[in-house]
Amino acid sequence: MTTAMMTNVEAAEQPHRLTLGPTLAIALLAVAAMSVMNLIDPMMRHDDYPAFFADGPAFWNKTLHEGRWLNYIWHLREVVTPAWLNFAVYQGLWALFVASLAVVASGPKGATWYTAVLALMMLVSPSEMLISLWFNTLIPGLAVVALFGFLACRVSNRTLRTLLPGFVIVSFMGYTTYPLLLLAICIARTEDKSLRDLAALLFLFCASFVAAVLTVYAINWQVHGIFGVPVADWREPTGASGLSGMLANLPKLAETFEIIFNRNGFGFAPLIGLMPVLTVVAFWVLIKRAWIEALYLMAGLAVGLALMVLQVLKIGVIVPPRAFIFAWIFSALAIVRAVQLLSEKENLLGRLGRNAILLVPSVYLILAFGFYSGFVAWQSETRMIAQEISQQDGNVFVYGDPSKITVAEEAGIQSYKALPFRLKQLTGKTVTTCNTQADACPPKPDLGDTGLTEVHIRHSDVGTFLIFTPLPKDDASDPA
């Protein structure tokens, strides 16, 4: 290859190598600041512990009912790493994804002030905060998404789209809506936008998504003997076979969106409406000033929402807020781009827009810090219990429901199983839950008047008893 040819190749590839470092550094600092209270001793949901313990059999059921085969393979690893390290890796991967997407959205012109603000706005997604409590399980899926984002900063748009089908299939087996994050990256990466290109991209994505679904179905057929992903009974599905059944599921659809809006606003009325209003205004601005960009983003958001609506109406389940990460991502992309367009000339609308996109990450960083701080009391209480029982030999028996005590409810503990898993994490001991395994437990000691105390530890020759006596709701909220 001649020198001239090499120069031409380098010139052609230069726009594909976008500078990621500064934006990633900002994202890492922000994610560390907002989750610092959860870094040393991170909170885990009860069904995330099998991934922490690398317990494949405990996760096996989800391969059938959720198609999470990538996560199952992750459970088969033999190395068990500390929870703090796993959480740090997960949050680092999230920071890498949002930084990559922000840089890709900025394009060859390079990182700007808007790039950093966009990264921060995506970083504080409430849906991501909620799902981050399953960090042990989701590390491999998020790693696939983050890798795709990183590659988007290094390869051409054509190469990225060539890689899309494979990444969609693999990420789908990590979490169902992760492929929508890949679609957001492809949309942001597209420089030469046109109706024909948009149609081609949507066709490619939809075909890849269908291939991902069929791949999971085929694996389930080969392994479980079922072609499909049957919904677990605990989700209380009300499957619809026709239009009447889908109409009957409309209340579940309304409840799904009511929950997601409430969670995105942390139950605070002004915040509940903030992002939806900003999103509507942003799309209005984009339609007026950059209609083709608006069409790309609206199409991506519409595809994701259509999948969610179809799932609710067809299967009859409430989709949890954590599945809607994509909606926040597309909204952030639209809002920041609209403010950029409004700010091309110095005016009042531009200044208001810049203040708005600074307000969102600022407020939500504080709320995220509060969210992760809300688990400190539960973690501290369980550490004290673990210290007490670790000094004693013998079995450990649990009476009562530990998920109903005050600190557990404040932390949103979802199951009585959380405590046995937590104590196994801290002490290595297996705990017997007597409410569900009565035959394996000796008689419960008499506590007498428990007063306002909810946690009682008793030792005897047969072992250690952990007895939980949750206060009535009124007393728990106001013990005085």
N, C-alpha and C positions, 0 to 999 in steps of 0.2 A: 504494500500500500504506500502510495506516494505521500509526501509531506502535505501537499495540498488536500488530498483526500482525507487524511487524518484530521486536518484542521476543520474541514467541512463536517465530518462526523461529530467532532467535539462541539462544534457550534450548534449542531442540531440537537445534541443530547443535553446541552447546558440548561435549557429551560426546564428539563425534567428533574434536575437536582435542586430541589428547593431547600432553603436553609431552615432547619428544624430546631436547632439548638436553643436559641434565646426563648422561643415560645414554649418549648418543652420545660426549660428551667423555671419559667413563670408558673406553668401548670403544676409542676412538682412541688414548688414552694406553697402554692395555694392549697393543693390537696393535702399536704402535710399539716398545714396550719388548721384546716377545718376538721381534720380527723385525728389530731394529735391526742385527744383524750381517749381514743380507741386504739391507739397504736401499740401501747405496751401490753395491754391485756384485752385484745379485741373481742367484741361480742359476736357470738355465732348463734344462728337459729338451730333449733333442735335437729332438723333434718340436714344440716350442713356438717354435723359431726362425723358421719361415715366417711366423708371426703377427708376430713382432718386426720382420722385414724387410718386412712387408706384401707377401708373395710369394703371391699367389692361386693360381697354377698348382701350387705345391708342396703346397698344401692340398686341391686339387681332388679327390683320391682319397677323402678323408674325407667328402665330400658324399654319395658313393655308399654307402660302407661304414659310415658312422656317422650320416648324415643331419644333419650339422652346418652347415646352410645359413646360419644367422645368423652363425656364425663365419667362413664363407667371404666373406660380404658385408663383414665387418670387415677381412678380408685385402685387400680391393680399395681400401682407403683409400690416399691418396697420401702422407700425412704419416707419417714414421717418427719416433717420439718415443723419448727415452732409456729404457733398461731400468729405471733407478731410478724414473723417473716412472710408468711403467706398473705397476710393482710397488706403489708407494705408492697409486696409484689403486685397484688391485685390493684391497689390504688395507683401504683406506678404505671401499670398497663392502661388504666383508664386515662391517666394524664397523657400518656403517649398517644392514645387514640384521639382525644380532643385537640391536642396540640397539632397532630398531623392533619386532621380535618381542617382546622383553622388555617394552617399554612397552605394547604391545597386550595382552600377557598380564596385565599389572597392571590394565588397564581404567581406567574413569573415576575410580576412587579415587585415581589418581595414582601416580607413581613412589615406590617404597619401597626399603628396604635390599635386599629380595628381588629387586627389579628389577635392580639393579646386579649382584648375585651371579648371577642368571640370565643376564644378558648376558655376563658373564665366563665362565661355565661353557660356554655355547654357543660363545663366541669361540675357545676352546682345542681345539675338535674336532680330533682327530688326522687324520681323513679330510680335513678342510679344509687342514690343514698339508701333507699329501701332494699334494693337487690344486693347491695354490697355486704349485707349480713350473711350472705351465702358465698362469701369470697372463696372458701376452700374448694367448693364445688365448681365455681365458675372460672377459675384461673385459666384452664386450657381454652375455653371458648373465647374469653376476652383476649387471650394472647393471639388467637387467630385474627380477631378483628383489629387489634393494635398492629399486628404485622402487616395487614392489608393497608392500613393507614400509612405506615412507614414506607411501604413500597410505592404508594401513590406519590410520595415526595421524591422518588428515585427513578421511576420508570415512566414511559410514555402512556398516554391515555389508551392507545391501542393495546399495549401490553397489559395494562391494568384490566381492561375488559376481557382480555383472553384468560386472565387468571380468575375472573369473577365466578364462573360456574363452580370450580373446585372449592373456592373459599366459601361460597354459599352452602354447598353440601356439607362441608365440615363444620362450619359455624352453626348451622341449623341443629346439628347433633350436640351442640353445646348449650344453646338456648334458642327457643323458637324464633324470637324477634331479632336476634343478632344479624341475620342477613340484611335487614332493613338499614342497619348502620353501614353495611358495605355499599348499599345503594346510595346512601347519602354521600359517601366518599366519591363514588363514580360521578354523581351529579355535580359535586363541587369541582371535580377534576376536569370536567368537560369545558374546554375553552371555546370551541367552534360550535355553538348551540344552534340547532335548527329543529323544525318539527320532525323531519325525517330521522335525524339522529336520536331525538327523544323517543320516537316510536321504536327504533332499533334497540335502544338501551332498555326500555320497558319490556320489550319482547325477550331480550336476553335474560333479564332478571327474573321475569315470571317463569320462563322455561327452566332456569336454574333452580328456582324455588320448587317447582313441580318435581324436578329431578331429585331434589333433596328429600321431599316428602316420599316419593316412590322408593328412594334408597332406604330410608328408615323402614318403610312398610315391608320391603323385601327382606331386610335383615331380621325384622320381627317374625316374618313368615318362616325364614330358615331356622331361627333360634327358638322362637316361642310357639310356632305353628299357627300364628294369627297374622293375616295380611292387613295391617292397620295399626292404629294406636288407640286402643280402647281407653276411654276416660275412667279414671279411678272413681269408685263409688263415693269416696269421701267428698268429692267435688259436687255431688248431688246434681248430675247432669239431667237435663230434660230434653233429650234429643228430638229434633223435629224432622218428620218425614215429608212434610208438605208445607204449603204456604200458611195454613192455619196454625201449624205447630210453631212456625217461625214467628208469627204474629203473637202467639201466646208467650214467647220468650222476650217480647219487647220490654216488659218491666225489668228484666235482668240487664238488658242493654242500657236502659236509663240508669239503673243502679251502678253499672260499671263506670259510666261517665261521671256520675255524681261523685263516686269515690275518687276517681283520678283527679277531678278538679279540686276536690277538698284536700287531697294529699298534696297536690302541687302548691296549694295556698296555705298549707299547714293549718287549715281550719280557720284562717283569718280572712274575713270577707273581702277586704281590699286586695289582698294577694290572690285570692281565688280568681278574681276577674282580671288581674294584671296581665299575665301572659296571653290569655285568649284575646284581650282587647289589643294588645301590642301586635299580636300575630295578624289579626284582621286588618289593622291599620297598615302593617308592613306589606301585606299582600296587595292592598289597595294602591300603595305607593309604587310597588314593583310593577303592577299591571299598567299603571300610568306611564312609568319611566323606563321600564325594562321588561316588557311583557314576556319575552321568551325565557328570561331567568325565572320570572314568576311561574311560568308554566312548568318548568323543570321541577321546582321545589314543591309546587302544588301537586304535581303528579306523584312525586315520591311520598309525600304525606298522605295523599289519597290512597295509594296502594297499601300502605301500612294500616290506615284506618279501616279500609275495606276488609282486610284480613281479620282484624279484630272484631268488626261487626259481624262478619260471616261466622266466626267461631262462636260468638255469643248466641246468635239467632239459630244456627244449625245444630250446635252441640248442646246449647242451653246451660252454659256455665258463665260465671262472672269472671272476667279477665282481671287479674290483679294489677294495681297501678305500676308495679315494677316492670310490667311488660311494655309500657308505653314510653320507654326511653327515646325511641325514634321520634316521637311526636315533639318532645322538647328540643331535640337536635334540629329538626327541620324548622321549627319555630325560631330558634336562635339564628340559624343561617339566614332566614328571611328578614328578621328584625334588624340584624346588624347590616345586611346589605342595603336595606331600605334607608337606614340612617346615613350610610355612606353616600347614597344618591342625593339625599336631602342636604348633605353638607358640601356638595360640590361648589355651591356658592354660599357664602356666609349669610345666614338669615336666622330668624327666630325658630323656624321649624327644625333646622339643623342643630341649633343649640339645645332645644328641647329633646330631640332625639338622642343626642350624645349624653345628655344627663340621664335619660331613661335607661340606656344600655349600660351606664355605669351603676345605676341604682340596682338593677336586677342582680348582678353578681355580688355587689356589696351586701345587700340584704340577705341573699341566700347563703353567702359564706357564713354569716353570723348564725342563721338558722341551722345550717349544717353542723356548725360547731355545737350548737345546743342539742341537735339530734344525737350526735355521737356521745355527748356528755351525759345524755339521759340513761346510759347503761352503767354508769360508774357505781351507783349504789348497789345494783344487783351483783355486779362483778365483785365488789368489796365484800358483800354479805356472803357470797358463795366461797370466796377465798377464806374467810374466817371459819366457815363450816368445814371446809377442807382441812384447814390447819388443825381443827379440833379432832376430826375423825382420823387424821393421819397418825396421831399419837397413840391410837388404840389398835389393838389386834382384833381379829374377828370380823364377822360380817357386818354390813350396814343395812338397816331396814328403814324404809321411809313410809310414814303414815300421813295421810292428808294430801292435799294438792298444793305443792310448792308454787305453782304458777298463779295462785290466787292471793298470795300475800302481797302486802303493799308495794314493796320494792320490785316485785316481779310484775305487777300490773303496770307500774310506772315505766318499766322497761319493755312492756309489750310482749312478755313471755307468752308463747303461743301454745305450749303443751307441758304437761307434767314431766314429759321425757327430757326436758331441757336440763333439769337438775342432775339426774343420774349420769347423763353424758358429761356435764360440766365437772362433776366430782371425779369421774373417771379421768378426764383431762388433767385435773389438778393432783390427783392422788394415785391414779392407776387402779383404784379399787372398783369392783363391780357392785353396784347398789341394787338392792331388791326393793321394788315398788309394791308395797303390800296391798294397795287398793286394787291392783290387777293380778297380783300373785299371792293371794291370801293363804293358800296352802303352804307356801314356802316361808311363812313368817310366824314367829312366836307371838303370844299375846302382847298387845300394846300396854305399856306401863300407864298407871293412873297418874294423870297430871294434876288433878284437883282444879282449883280456880286458876285459869291461865291469864286472867286480866287482859292487859293490852299487849302481851307478848305473843308474837306469832310463830317464832322459831324456838323449838325446845330440843335439847340434846340430852339423852340419857344413856348411861353406860351400864351394862350388866354382864353376867358371865356368858350370855349367848351372843353378845355383840353390842353394837351401837345403834340406838334408835334416834332417828330424826323425825320429829313430829311437828306438823304444821297446822296451826289453828288460825286461819285467816279471819281477820276482823270483819264484822258486817260493814257494808259499803259506807254507811254514814260515819261509823267510828273510824274506819280506815282513812276517810278523807279529812276528818277533824277529830283526832284522838283526844284532844283536850275536852 
